[in-house]
Amino acid sequence: MSVAFSYIIALIVDAFLIFFSLFHVIAFDELKTDYKNPVEQCNSLNPLVLPEYILHIFFNFLFGAAGEWLSLLFNIPLIAYHINRYRTRPVMSGYGIYDPTSIMNADQLTRCQREGWIKLAFYLLSFFYYLYGMIYSLISS
């Protein structure tokens, strides 16, 4: 597995993850201002949770296969957080982590919004790191 290939895939996937986290931030802001109802918002957010987690794990698997241990190590805390967040999600009938009955609690809403901003910052920093890694691997080979 080529190192440059893993960084290219990571850049493309990370761009999608940036849009996912930006969508989460906007969605929670709409909930905070009562622009949308919680059931509708959770129904639009929950289908994005598993694809986000799977995409993040996928390109980290590529990093492991390519031997990019620093990039993999950089992402392990967020992978562990995702696994823990999904493992401790509320009991629901479908997939996802957002429960419409509890999402409007002030502390829960603030936590979810903060989580969205932190993920957005992480994915943006990761994007530039992967861009640097891709350029470095292409120049050095």
Residue frames relative to the residue before (quaternion, step in Angstrom):
aa qw qx qy qz dx dy dz
M 1.0000 0.0000 0.0000 0.0000 0.00 0.00 0.00
S 0.3883 -0.7342 0.5167 0.2078 3.52 -0.82 1.01
V 0.5116 -0.6450 0.4793 0.3043 3.52 -1.05 0.82
A 0.6448 0.5242 -0.3211 0.4543 3.59 0.97 -0.87
F 0.6306 0.5373 -0.3296 0.4528 3.59 1.01 -0.80
S 0.6656 0.4980 -0.3112 0.4605 3.59 0.92 -0.84
Y 0.6598 0.4861 -0.3145 0.4790 3.59 1.04 -0.70
I 0.6205 0.5306 -0.3508 0.4587 3.61 1.03 -0.67
I 0.6562 0.4907 -0.3050 0.4853 3.57 0.94 -0.90
A 0.6434 0.5248 -0.3210 0.4556 3.59 0.98 -0.84
L 0.6355 0.5248 -0.3332 0.4580 3.61 1.00 -0.74
I 0.6742 0.4914 -0.2985 0.4636 3.57 0.88 -0.94
V 0.6863 0.4730 -0.2825 0.4748 3.58 0.86 -0.97
D 0.6415 0.5300 -0.3284 0.4469 3.58 0.99 -0.79
A 0.5942 0.5485 -0.3678 0.4591 3.60 1.09 -0.59
F 0.6440 0.4973 -0.3165 0.4877 3.60 1.03 -0.78
L 0.6561 0.5116 -0.3150 0.4567 3.59 0.97 -0.82
I 0.5939 0.5435 -0.3595 0.4718 3.59 1.11 -0.60
F 0.6698 0.4838 -0.3013 0.4760 3.59 0.93 -0.86
F 0.6164 0.5383 -0.3437 0.4606 3.60 1.04 -0.75
S 0.7079 0.4498 -0.2788 0.4679 3.59 0.80 -0.95
L 0.6159 0.5260 -0.3469 0.4729 3.59 1.08 -0.63
F 0.6275 0.5231 -0.3245 0.4768 3.57 1.05 -0.74
H 0.6321 0.5251 -0.3263 0.4672 3.58 1.04 -0.77
V 0.6514 0.5149 -0.3175 0.4579 3.60 0.90 -0.89
I 0.6701 0.4894 -0.2982 0.4717 3.58 0.90 -0.91
A 0.6511 0.5283 -0.3180 0.4425 3.58 0.96 -0.87
F 0.6938 0.4557 -0.2927 0.4746 3.59 0.89 -0.82
D 0.5966 0.5324 -0.3672 0.4752 3.58 1.14 -0.48
E 0.6332 0.5179 -0.3274 0.4729 3.59 1.05 -0.73
L 0.6397 0.5059 -0.3274 0.4770 3.59 1.06 -0.69
K 0.6541 0.5295 -0.3180 0.4366 3.55 0.97 -0.85
T 0.7415 0.3797 -0.2200 0.5075 3.58 1.04 -0.72
D 0.4572 -0.7203 0.4111 0.3213 3.60 1.34 0.25
Y 0.3028 0.7590 -0.5181 0.2528 3.56 1.06 0.73
K 0.7839 0.1361 -0.0711 0.6016 3.60 1.09 -0.71
N 0.4922 -0.6494 0.4793 0.3260 3.54 -1.19 0.43
P 0.6439 -0.5847 0.3383 0.3592 3.61 -1.10 0.64
V 0.6381 0.5348 -0.3430 0.4349 3.60 0.97 -0.76
E 0.6627 0.5009 -0.2951 0.4721 3.57 0.93 -0.93
Q 0.6798 0.4965 -0.2914 0.4544 3.57 0.92 -0.90
C 0.6687 0.4832 -0.3063 0.4749 3.60 0.92 -0.82
N 0.6300 0.5245 -0.3357 0.4640 3.59 1.09 -0.64
S 0.6893 0.4383 -0.2943 0.4961 3.60 1.12 -0.46
L 0.6825 0.4865 -0.2910 0.4614 3.62 1.14 -0.53
N 0.6500 0.5742 -0.3289 0.3736 3.60 0.87 -0.89
P 0.6560 0.4990 -0.3530 0.4428 3.67 0.91 -0.62
L 0.6542 0.5215 -0.3211 0.4437 3.63 1.17 -0.32
V 0.5271 0.6757 -0.4030 0.3211 3.59 1.20 -0.38
L 0.7239 0.4350 -0.2610 0.4676 3.60 0.66 -1.06
P 0.6375 0.5008 -0.3622 0.4601 3.68 0.90 -0.66
E 0.6208 0.5327 -0.3480 0.4580 3.61 1.02 -0.73
Y 0.6874 0.4838 -0.2848 0.4608 3.57 0.84 -0.96
I 0.6700 0.5003 -0.3001 0.4591 3.59 0.93 -0.89
L 0.6490 0.5080 -0.3231 0.4652 3.61 0.94 -0.82
H 0.6532 0.5149 -0.3152 0.4571 3.56 0.95 -0.84
I 0.6732 0.4741 -0.2941 0.4853 3.58 0.94 -0.83
F 0.6113 0.5829 -0.3479 0.4069 3.61 1.05 -0.76
F 0.7510 0.3795 -0.2629 0.4721 3.59 0.64 -0.97
N 0.5890 0.5303 -0.3848 0.4731 3.59 1.19 -0.25
F 0.5714 0.5447 -0.3706 0.4893 3.57 1.19 -0.48
L 0.6371 0.5136 -0.3224 0.4757 3.59 1.02 -0.76
F 0.6228 0.5257 -0.3407 0.4688 3.59 1.03 -0.73
G 0.6553 0.5064 -0.3096 0.4671 3.57 0.97 -0.82
A 0.6631 0.5015 -0.3008 0.4673 3.58 0.99 -0.83
A 0.7012 0.4463 -0.2609 0.4909 3.59 1.10 -0.69
G 0.4923 -0.6811 0.4207 0.3418 3.59 1.22 -0.17
E 0.4353 0.6731 -0.4757 0.3621 3.58 1.16 0.51
W 0.0979 -0.8620 0.4966 0.0258 3.55 0.41 1.26
L 0.6266 0.5363 -0.3512 0.4433 3.61 1.02 -0.66
S 0.6583 0.4919 -0.3074 0.4798 3.59 0.97 -0.82
L 0.6438 0.5088 -0.3149 0.4770 3.56 1.04 -0.78
L 0.6566 0.5141 -0.3001 0.4632 3.57 0.96 -0.87
F 0.6080 0.5657 -0.3253 0.4522 3.56 1.13 -0.73
N 0.7525 0.4092 -0.1986 0.4763 3.58 1.07 -0.79
I 0.4926 0.6968 -0.4234 0.3042 3.61 1.16 -0.36
P 0.6413 0.5145 -0.3701 0.4325 3.70 0.83 -0.67
L 0.6739 0.4729 -0.3103 0.4752 3.61 0.96 -0.76
I 0.6086 0.5282 -0.3558 0.4732 3.61 1.05 -0.65
A 0.6542 0.5008 -0.3116 0.4734 3.59 0.93 -0.88
Y 0.6368 0.5181 -0.3273 0.4679 3.60 1.00 -0.78
H 0.6505 0.5171 -0.3187 0.4559 3.59 0.93 -0.87
I 0.6579 0.5027 -0.3115 0.4663 3.58 0.93 -0.88
N 0.6749 0.4838 -0.2961 0.4720 3.58 0.92 -0.88
R 0.6420 0.5303 -0.3201 0.4518 3.58 0.97 -0.84
Y 0.6935 0.4527 -0.2848 0.4827 3.58 0.96 -0.83
R 0.6307 0.5460 -0.3267 0.4442 3.58 1.07 -0.74
T 0.7703 0.3322 -0.1688 0.5174 3.60 1.03 -0.78
R 0.3081 0.7672 -0.5098 0.2378 3.59 1.17 0.48
P 0.6093 -0.5457 0.4103 0.4032 3.59 -1.21 0.38
V 0.5566 -0.5906 0.4599 0.3603 3.55 -1.18 0.54
M 0.1078 0.7847 -0.5952 0.1354 3.54 -0.60 1.22
S 0.5847 -0.5986 0.4188 0.3525 3.55 -1.26 0.34
G 0.7793 0.2897 -0.1556 0.5334 3.61 1.10 -0.60
Y 0.6751 -0.4505 0.3819 0.4421 3.49 -1.35 -0.24
G 0.5432 0.6128 -0.4615 0.3414 3.53 -1.20 0.46
I 0.3777 -0.7355 0.5246 0.2030 3.53 -1.32 0.19
Y 0.6554 0.5138 -0.3091 0.4592 3.58 1.25 -0.18
D 0.1826 -0.7916 0.5807 0.0536 3.54 -0.67 1.21
P 0.4311 -0.7365 0.4525 0.2586 3.62 -0.59 1.08
T 0.6474 0.5391 -0.3356 0.4215 3.60 1.09 -0.56
S 0.7853 0.3115 -0.1756 0.5054 3.61 1.09 -0.56
I 0.4941 0.6971 -0.4228 0.3018 3.59 1.21 -0.21
M 0.6768 0.5040 -0.3040 0.4421 3.61 1.11 -0.55
N 0.4207 0.6533 -0.5030 0.3784 3.61 1.21 0.12
A 0.5615 -0.6519 0.3889 0.3294 3.57 -0.85 0.97
D 0.6882 0.4726 -0.2998 0.4617 3.59 0.89 -0.86
Q 0.6450 0.5155 -0.3186 0.4655 3.59 1.03 -0.75
L 0.6626 0.5066 -0.2986 0.4639 3.57 0.95 -0.88
T 0.6523 0.5017 -0.3052 0.4792 3.58 1.00 -0.84
R 0.6422 0.5263 -0.3181 0.4576 3.59 1.00 -0.82
C 0.6793 0.4852 -0.2897 0.4682 3.58 0.92 -0.91
Q 0.6498 0.5035 -0.3199 0.4711 3.57 1.01 -0.75
R 0.6411 0.5105 -0.3158 0.4782 3.59 0.99 -0.80
E 0.6270 0.5362 -0.3255 0.4619 3.57 1.03 -0.82
G 0.6479 0.5206 -0.3110 0.4610 3.59 0.99 -0.82
W 0.6680 0.4909 -0.3027 0.4703 3.60 0.94 -0.85
I 0.6554 0.5046 -0.3174 0.4638 3.59 0.96 -0.83
K 0.6523 0.4973 -0.3177 0.4757 3.59 0.96 -0.81
L 0.6246 0.5348 -0.3380 0.4578 3.58 0.99 -0.78
A 0.6634 0.4876 -0.3033 0.4797 3.59 0.91 -0.86
F 0.6487 0.5178 -0.3204 0.4565 3.60 0.95 -0.85
Y 0.6925 0.4742 -0.2863 0.4622 3.58 0.85 -0.94
L 0.6305 0.5184 -0.3403 0.4669 3.60 1.07 -0.64
L 0.6556 0.4862 -0.3096 0.4878 3.59 0.94 -0.82
S 0.6357 0.5309 -0.3190 0.4608 3.55 1.02 -0.82
F 0.6136 0.5673 -0.3501 0.4231 3.57 0.98 -0.82
F 0.7080 0.4422 -0.2710 0.4794 3.57 0.85 -0.93
Y 0.6090 0.5321 -0.3501 0.4726 3.59 1.11 -0.58
Y 0.6691 0.4820 -0.3002 0.4796 3.60 0.94 -0.84
L 0.6075 0.5390 -0.3491 0.4674 3.58 1.08 -0.66
Y 0.6499 0.4964 -0.3033 0.4891 3.57 0.96 -0.85
G 0.6632 0.5095 -0.3053 0.4554 3.60 0.91 -0.89
M 0.6446 0.5159 -0.3201 0.4646 3.57 1.01 -0.77
I 0.6747 0.4839 -0.2958 0.4723 3.58 0.85 -0.94
Y 0.6533 0.5179 -0.3132 0.4548 3.58 0.93 -0.86
S 0.6891 0.4724 -0.2891 0.4673 3.59 0.91 -0.88
L 0.6495 0.5008 -0.3298 0.4676 3.60 1.05 -0.62
I 0.6637 0.4952 -0.3070 0.4690 3.60 1.01 -0.77
S 0.7241 0.4590 -0.2638 0.4420 3.58 0.88 -0.88
S 0.6791 0.4889 -0.3172 0.4464 3.63 1.15 -0.28
